[in-house]
Amino acid sequence: MSKLPQVKARDLVKVALNLGFQFRDQSGSHAVYIHSDGRRVTIPVHPADTIGIGLLTKIIKKDLRITKEEFVTLLK
């Protein structure tokens, strides 16, 4: 299993957009993106901070529904 790199919210947003998610709304520092198949992902937008490994893993597996390897490939 590949090790995940540290990413910021803008990197995670780029991956979500590449997967076909569209911005729906934002409440405070949490941006919500939805996909036409019903998937939904909430991304904490804190520009100076990286996303914690636990939260990142949860977003990748449960919200985006992709593998870690696919995520790393989409980051490039």
Backbone atoms as SQL, in Angstrom:
CREATE TABLE atoms (id INTEGER PRIMARY KEY, chain TEXT, resi INTEGER, resn TEXT, atom TEXT, x REAL, y REAL, z REAL);
INSERT INTO atoms VALUES
  (1, 'A', 1, 'MET', 'N', 0.845, -1.173, 0.000),
  (2, 'A', 1, 'MET', 'CA', 0.000, 0.000, 0.000),
  (3, 'A', 1, 'MET', 'C', 0.887, 1.231, 0.000),
  (4, 'A', 2, 'SER', 'N', 0.559, 2.182, -0.841),
  (5, 'A', 2, 'SER', 'CA', 1.392, 3.366, -0.962),
  (6, 'A', 2, 'SER', 'C', 1.136, 4.333, 0.184),
  (7, 'A', 3, 'LYS', 'N', 2.177, 5.083, 0.510),
  (8, 'A', 3, 'LYS', 'CA', 2.067, 6.080, 1.556),
  (9, 'A', 3, 'LYS', 'C', 1.486, 7.353, 0.947),
  (10, 'A', 4, 'LEU', 'N', 0.525, 7.941, 1.647),
  (11, 'A', 4, 'LEU', 'CA', -0.114, 9.147, 1.134),
  (12, 'A', 4, 'LEU', 'C', 0.757, 10.367, 1.399),
  (13, 'A', 5, 'PRO', 'N', 0.832, 11.262, 0.434),
  (14, 'A', 5, 'PRO', 'CA', 1.568, 12.505, 0.652),
  (15, 'A', 5, 'PRO', 'C', 0.709, 13.474, 1.470),
  (16, 'A', 6, 'GLN', 'N', 1.346, 14.462, 2.070),
  (17, 'A', 6, 'GLN', 'CA', 0.598, 15.499, 2.758),
  (18, 'A', 6, 'GLN', 'C', 0.015, 16.418, 1.694),
  (19, 'A', 7, 'VAL', 'N', -1.265, 16.704, 1.802),
  (20, 'A', 7, 'VAL', 'CA', -1.921, 17.551, 0.817),
  (21, 'A', 7, 'VAL', 'C', -2.688, 18.676, 1.511),
  (22, 'A', 8, 'LYS', 'N', -2.854, 19.744, 0.778),
  (23, 'A', 8, 'LYS', 'CA', -3.658, 20.865, 1.254),
  (24, 'A', 8, 'LYS', 'C', -5.032, 20.767, 0.608),
  (25, 'A', 9, 'ALA', 'N', -5.948, 21.568, 1.086),
  (26, 'A', 9, 'ALA', 'CA', -7.322, 21.516, 0.588),
  (27, 'A', 9, 'ALA', 'C', -7.383, 21.752, -0.916),
  (28, 'A', 10, 'ARG', 'N', -6.577, 22.668, -1.435),
  (29, 'A', 10, 'ARG', 'CA', -6.646, 22.968, -2.874),
  (30, 'A', 10, 'ARG', 'C', -6.280, 21.750, -3.718),
  (31, 'A', 11, 'ASP', 'N', -5.363, 20.903, -3.218),
  (32, 'A', 11, 'ASP', 'CA', -5.001, 19.682, -3.947),
  (33, 'A', 11, 'ASP', 'C', -6.160, 18.693, -3.947),
  (34, 'A', 12, 'LEU', 'N', -6.828, 18.583, -2.806),
  (35, 'A', 12, 'LEU', 'CA', -7.967, 17.679, -2.698),
  (36, 'A', 12, 'LEU', 'C', -9.129, 18.155, -3.575),
  (37, 'A', 13, 'VAL', 'N', -9.320, 19.445, -3.657),
  (38, 'A', 13, 'VAL', 'CA', -10.365, 20.008, -4.519),
  (39, 'A', 13, 'VAL', 'C', -10.069, 19.679, -5.982),
  (40, 'A', 14, 'LYS', 'N', -8.816, 19.803, -6.392),
  (41, 'A', 14, 'LYS', 'CA', -8.446, 19.484, -7.778),
  (42, 'A', 14, 'LYS', 'C', -8.772, 18.035, -8.114),
  (43, 'A', 15, 'VAL', 'N', -8.484, 17.116, -7.183),
  (44, 'A', 15, 'VAL', 'CA', -8.779, 15.698, -7.407),
  (45, 'A', 15, 'VAL', 'C', -10.288, 15.502, -7.530),
  (46, 'A', 16, 'ALA', 'N', -11.047, 16.111, -6.632),
  (47, 'A', 16, 'ALA', 'CA', -12.506, 15.977, -6.673),
  (48, 'A', 16, 'ALA', 'C', -13.065, 16.499, -8.001),
  (49, 'A', 17, 'LEU', 'N', -12.577, 17.633, -8.454),
  (50, 'A', 17, 'LEU', 'CA', -13.042, 18.192, -9.727),
  (51, 'A', 17, 'LEU', 'C', -12.677, 17.284, -10.895),
  (52, 'A', 18, 'ASN', 'N', -11.479, 16.693, -10.855),
  (53, 'A', 18, 'ASN', 'CA', -11.056, 15.761, -11.911),
  (54, 'A', 18, 'ASN', 'C', -11.934, 14.515, -11.951),
  (55, 'A', 19, 'LEU', 'N', -12.507, 14.149, -10.799),
  (56, 'A', 19, 'LEU', 'CA', -13.376, 12.976, -10.727),
  (57, 'A', 19, 'LEU', 'C', -14.816, 13.301, -11.126),
  (58, 'A', 20, 'GLY', 'N', -15.109, 14.560, -11.399),
  (59, 'A', 20, 'GLY', 'CA', -16.442, 14.933, -11.845),
  (60, 'A', 20, 'GLY', 'C', -17.319, 15.557, -10.769),
  (61, 'A', 21, 'PHE', 'N', -16.758, 15.835, -9.615),
  (62, 'A', 21, 'PHE', 'CA', -17.528, 16.503, -8.564),
  (63, 'A', 21, 'PHE', 'C', -17.696, 17.968, -8.936),
  (64, 'A', 22, 'GLN', 'N', -18.792, 18.569, -8.463),
  (65, 'A', 22, 'GLN', 'CA', -19.052, 19.980, -8.705),
  (66, 'A', 22, 'GLN', 'C', -19.311, 20.677, -7.377),
  (67, 'A', 23, 'PHE', 'N', -18.843, 21.898, -7.273),
  (68, 'A', 23, 'PHE', 'CA', -19.042, 22.691, -6.063),
  (69, 'A', 23, 'PHE', 'C', -20.528, 22.927, -5.847),
  (70, 'A', 24, 'ARG', 'N', -20.999, 22.670, -4.618),
  (71, 'A', 24, 'ARG', 'CA', -22.401, 22.923, -4.306),
  (72, 'A', 24, 'ARG', 'C', -22.561, 24.147, -3.425),
  (73, 'A', 25, 'ASP', 'N', -21.890, 24.155, -2.273),
  (74, 'A', 25, 'ASP', 'CA', -21.941, 25.323, -1.402),
  (75, 'A', 25, 'ASP', 'C', -20.834, 25.259, -0.367),
  (76, 'A', 26, 'GLN', 'N', -20.744, 26.307, 0.429),
  (77, 'A', 26, 'GLN', 'CA', -19.726, 26.365, 1.464),
  (78, 'A', 26, 'GLN', 'C', -20.347, 26.951, 2.719),
  (79, 'A', 27, 'SER', 'N', -20.058, 26.331, 3.834),
  (80, 'A', 27, 'SER', 'CA', -20.524, 26.812, 5.123),
  (81, 'A', 27, 'SER', 'C', -19.297, 27.017, 5.993),
  (82, 'A', 28, 'GLY', 'N', -18.932, 28.261, 6.219),
  (83, 'A', 28, 'GLY', 'CA', -17.712, 28.534, 6.970),
  (84, 'A', 28, 'GLY', 'C', -16.509, 28.060, 6.180),
  (85, 'A', 29, 'SER', 'N', -15.732, 27.188, 6.809),
  (86, 'A', 29, 'SER', 'CA', -14.526, 26.695, 6.148),
  (87, 'A', 29, 'SER', 'C', -14.711, 25.300, 5.548),
  (88, 'A', 30, 'HIS', 'N', -15.940, 24.863, 5.359),
  (89, 'A', 30, 'HIS', 'CA', -16.210, 23.544, 4.793),
  (90, 'A', 30, 'HIS', 'C', -16.931, 23.683, 3.455),
  (91, 'A', 31, 'ALA', 'N', -16.253, 23.247, 2.391),
  (92, 'A', 31, 'ALA', 'CA', -16.815, 23.292, 1.047),
  (93, 'A', 31, 'ALA', 'C', -17.413, 21.928, 0.709),
  (94, 'A', 32, 'VAL', 'N', -18.593, 21.941, 0.124),
  (95, 'A', 32, 'VAL', 'CA', -19.296, 20.709, -0.218),
  (96, 'A', 32, 'VAL', 'C', -19.298, 20.547, -1.737),
  (97, 'A', 33, 'TYR', 'N', -18.878, 19.360, -2.186),
  (98, 'A', 33, 'TYR', 'CA', -18.859, 19.014, -3.601),
  (99, 'A', 33, 'TYR', 'C', -19.738, 17.791, -3.785),
  (100, 'A', 34, 'ILE', 'N', -20.516, 17.771, -4.879),
  (101, 'A', 34, 'ILE', 'CA', -21.382, 16.627, -5.152),
  (102, 'A', 34, 'ILE', 'C', -21.071, 16.068, -6.536),
  (103, 'A', 35, 'HIS', 'N', -21.403, 14.800, -6.704),
  (104, 'A', 35, 'HIS', 'CA', -21.194, 14.102, -7.972),
  (105, 'A', 35, 'HIS', 'C', -22.562, 13.714, -8.520),
  (106, 'A', 36, 'SER', 'N', -22.679, 13.591, -9.803),
  (107, 'A', 36, 'SER', 'CA', -23.964, 13.265, -10.426),
  (108, 'A', 36, 'SER', 'C', -24.498, 11.892, -10.002),
  (109, 'A', 37, 'ASP', 'N', -23.613, 10.999, -9.526),
  (110, 'A', 37, 'ASP', 'CA', -24.070, 9.679, -9.084),
  (111, 'A', 37, 'ASP', 'C', -24.492, 9.664, -7.615),
  (112, 'A', 38, 'GLY', 'N', -24.487, 10.829, -6.963),
  (113, 'A', 38, 'GLY', 'CA', -24.960, 10.910, -5.590),
  (114, 'A', 38, 'GLY', 'C', -23.878, 11.019, -4.527),
  (115, 'A', 39, 'ARG', 'N', -22.632, 10.802, -4.920),
  (116, 'A', 39, 'ARG', 'CA', -21.551, 10.939, -3.943),
  (117, 'A', 39, 'ARG', 'C', -21.432, 12.386, -3.494),
  (118, 'A', 40, 'ARG', 'N', -20.984, 12.568, -2.266),
  (119, 'A', 40, 'ARG', 'CA', -20.827, 13.905, -1.696),
  (120, 'A', 40, 'ARG', 'C', -19.562, 13.922, -0.853),
  (121, 'A', 41, 'VAL', 'N', -18.797, 14.987, -0.975),
  (122, 'A', 41, 'VAL', 'CA', -17.581, 15.125, -0.184),
  (123, 'A', 41, 'VAL', 'C', -17.535, 16.524, 0.413),
  (124, 'A', 42, 'THR', 'N', -17.183, 16.594, 1.693),
  (125, 'A', 42, 'THR', 'CA', -17.004, 17.868, 2.375),
  (126, 'A', 42, 'THR', 'C', -15.518, 18.052, 2.626),
  (127, 'A', 43, 'ILE', 'N', -14.976, 19.152, 2.138),
  (128, 'A', 43, 'ILE', 'CA', -13.541, 19.408, 2.248),
  (129, 'A', 43, 'ILE', 'C', -13.314, 20.605, 3.161),
  (130, 'A', 44, 'PRO', 'N', -12.533, 20.410, 4.248),
  (131, 'A', 44, 'PRO', 'CA', -12.219, 21.542, 5.121),
  (132, 'A', 44, 'PRO', 'C', -11.196, 22.445, 4.436),
  (133, 'A', 45, 'VAL', 'N', -11.554, 23.693, 4.231),
  (134, 'A', 45, 'VAL', 'CA', -10.689, 24.619, 3.505),
  (135, 'A', 45, 'VAL', 'C', -9.976, 25.540, 4.493),
  (136, 'A', 46, 'HIS', 'N', -8.757, 25.130, 4.848),
  (137, 'A', 46, 'HIS', 'CA', -7.881, 25.925, 5.700),
  (138, 'A', 46, 'HIS', 'C', -6.585, 26.086, 4.905),
  (139, 'A', 47, 'PRO', 'N', -6.414, 27.195, 4.191),
  (140, 'A', 47, 'PRO', 'CA', -5.328, 27.350, 3.222),
  (141, 'A', 47, 'PRO', 'C', -3.918, 27.073, 3.748),
  (142, 'A', 48, 'ALA', 'N', -3.653, 27.375, 4.985),
  (143, 'A', 48, 'ALA', 'CA', -2.293, 27.215, 5.499),
  (144, 'A', 48, 'ALA', 'C', -2.018, 25.810, 6.041),
  (145, 'A', 49, 'ASP', 'N', -3.049, 25.009, 6.227),
  (146, 'A', 49, 'ASP', 'CA', -2.892, 23.704, 6.872),
  (147, 'A', 49, 'ASP', 'C', -2.969, 22.555, 5.876),
  (148, 'A', 50, 'THR', 'N', -2.274, 21.471, 6.233),
  (149, 'A', 50, 'THR', 'CA', -2.425, 20.235, 5.469),
  (150, 'A', 50, 'THR', 'C', -3.556, 19.432, 6.103),
  (151, 'A', 51, 'ILE', 'N', -4.148, 18.552, 5.329),
  (152, 'A', 51, 'ILE', 'CA', -5.237, 17.717, 5.824),
  (153, 'A', 51, 'ILE', 'C', -4.635, 16.519, 6.538),
  (154, 'A', 52, 'GLY', 'N', -5.128, 16.242, 7.722),
  (155, 'A', 52, 'GLY', 'CA', -4.623, 15.126, 8.527),
  (156, 'A', 52, 'GLY', 'C', -4.772, 13.799, 7.802),
  (157, 'A', 53, 'ILE', 'N', -3.882, 12.872, 8.097),
  (158, 'A', 53, 'ILE', 'CA', -3.849, 11.587, 7.398),
  (159, 'A', 53, 'ILE', 'C', -5.126, 10.785, 7.622),
  (160, 'A', 54, 'GLY', 'N', -5.688, 10.842, 8.822),
  (161, 'A', 54, 'GLY', 'CA', -6.919, 10.101, 9.105),
  (162, 'A', 54, 'GLY', 'C', -8.095, 10.642, 8.315),
  (163, 'A', 55, 'LEU', 'N', -8.249, 11.947, 8.315),
  (164, 'A', 55, 'LEU', 'CA', -9.337, 12.577, 7.565),
  (165, 'A', 55, 'LEU', 'C', -9.149, 12.366, 6.071),
  (166, 'A', 56, 'LEU', 'N', -7.917, 12.485, 5.598),
  (167, 'A', 56, 'LEU', 'CA', -7.634, 12.287, 4.177),
  (168, 'A', 56, 'LEU', 'C', -7.993, 10.867, 3.749),
  (169, 'A', 57, 'THR', 'N', -7.623, 9.883, 4.552),
  (170, 'A', 57, 'THR', 'CA', -7.939, 8.489, 4.248),
  (171, 'A', 57, 'THR', 'C', -9.446, 8.277, 4.198),
  (172, 'A', 58, 'LYS', 'N', -10.171, 8.867, 5.143),
  (173, 'A', 58, 'LYS', 'CA', -11.628, 8.752, 5.170),
  (174, 'A', 58, 'LYS', 'C', -12.251, 9.362, 3.926),
  (175, 'A', 59, 'ILE', 'N', -11.782, 10.541, 3.546),
  (176, 'A', 59, 'ILE', 'CA', -12.326, 11.215, 2.364),
  (177, 'A', 59, 'ILE', 'C', -12.070, 10.385, 1.105),
  (178, 'A', 60, 'ILE', 'N', -10.858, 9.844, 0.986),
  (179, 'A', 60, 'ILE', 'CA', -10.509, 9.049, -0.202),
  (180, 'A', 60, 'ILE', 'C', -11.366, 7.792, -0.299),
  (181, 'A', 61, 'LYS', 'N', -11.468, 7.038, 0.791),
  (182, 'A', 61, 'LYS', 'CA', -12.163, 5.749, 0.762),
  (183, 'A', 61, 'LYS', 'C', -13.678, 5.875, 0.784),
  (184, 'A', 62, 'LYS', 'N', -14.218, 6.686, 1.675),
  (185, 'A', 62, 'LYS', 'CA', -15.665, 6.707, 1.880),
  (186, 'A', 62, 'LYS', 'C', -16.393, 7.750, 1.039),
  (187, 'A', 63, 'ASP', 'N', -15.767, 8.895, 0.805),
  (188, 'A', 63, 'ASP', 'CA', -16.452, 9.966, 0.082),
  (189, 'A', 63, 'ASP', 'C', -16.142, 9.939, -1.422),
  (190, 'A', 64, 'LEU', 'N', -14.858, 9.926, -1.768),
  (191, 'A', 64, 'LEU', 'CA', -14.484, 9.885, -3.186),
  (192, 'A', 64, 'LEU', 'C', -14.643, 8.484, -3.766),
  (193, 'A', 65, 'ARG', 'N', -14.519, 7.465, -2.912),
  (194, 'A', 65, 'ARG', 'CA', -14.624, 6.049, -3.298),
  (195, 'A', 65, 'ARG', 'C', -13.595, 5.658, -4.352),
  (196, 'A', 66, 'ILE', 'N', -12.349, 5.999, -4.071),
  (197, 'A', 66, 'ILE', 'CA', -11.241, 5.584, -4.927),
  (198, 'A', 66, 'ILE', 'C', -10.163, 4.974, -4.031),
  (199, 'A', 67, 'THR', 'N', -9.164, 4.343, -4.647),
  (200, 'A', 67, 'THR', 'CA', -8.065, 3.780, -3.875),
  (201, 'A', 67, 'THR', 'C', -7.007, 4.845, -3.621),
  (202, 'A', 68, 'LYS', 'N', -6.135, 4.551, -2.687),
  (203, 'A', 68, 'LYS', 'CA', -5.040, 5.481, -2.389),
  (204, 'A', 68, 'LYS', 'C', -4.145, 5.660, -3.615),
  (205, 'A', 69, 'GLU', 'N', -3.942, 4.578, -4.349),
  (206, 'A', 69, 'GLU', 'CA', -3.101, 4.642, -5.539),
  (207, 'A', 69, 'GLU', 'C', -3.715, 5.543, -6.606),
  (208, 'A', 70, 'GLU', 'N', -5.032, 5.434, -6.789),
  (209, 'A', 70, 'GLU', 'CA', -5.718, 6.300, -7.747),
  (210, 'A', 70, 'GLU', 'C', -5.600, 7.764, -7.317),
  (211, 'A', 71, 'PHE', 'N', -5.727, 8.000, -6.024),
  (212, 'A', 71, 'PHE', 'CA', -5.614, 9.367, -5.507),
  (213, 'A', 71, 'PHE', 'C', -4.251, 9.953, -5.806),
  (214, 'A', 72, 'VAL', 'N', -3.196, 9.198, -5.526),
  (215, 'A', 72, 'VAL', 'CA', -1.835, 9.683, -5.769),
  (216, 'A', 72, 'VAL', 'C', -1.629, 9.958, -7.247),
  (217, 'A', 73, 'THR', 'N', -2.172, 9.109, -8.111),
  (218, 'A', 73, 'THR', 'CA', -2.069, 9.320, -9.557),
  (219, 'A', 73, 'THR', 'C', -2.790, 10.603, -9.976),
  (220, 'A', 74, 'LEU', 'N', -3.955, 10.863, -9.414),
  (221, 'A', 74, 'LEU', 'CA', -4.727, 12.056, -9.761),
  (222, 'A', 74, 'LEU', 'C', -4.094, 13.338, -9.244),
  (223, 'A', 75, 'LEU', 'N', -3.237, 13.247, -8.239),
  (224, 'A', 75, 'LEU', 'CA', -2.556, 14.416, -7.700),
  (225, 'A', 75, 'LEU', 'C', -1.557, 14.981, -8.695),
  (226, 'A', 76, 'LYS', 'N', -1.050, 14.138, -9.569),
  (227, 'A', 76, 'LYS', 'CA', 0.012, 14.569, -10.478),
  (228, 'A', 76, 'LYS', 'C', -0.508, 15.344, -11.652);
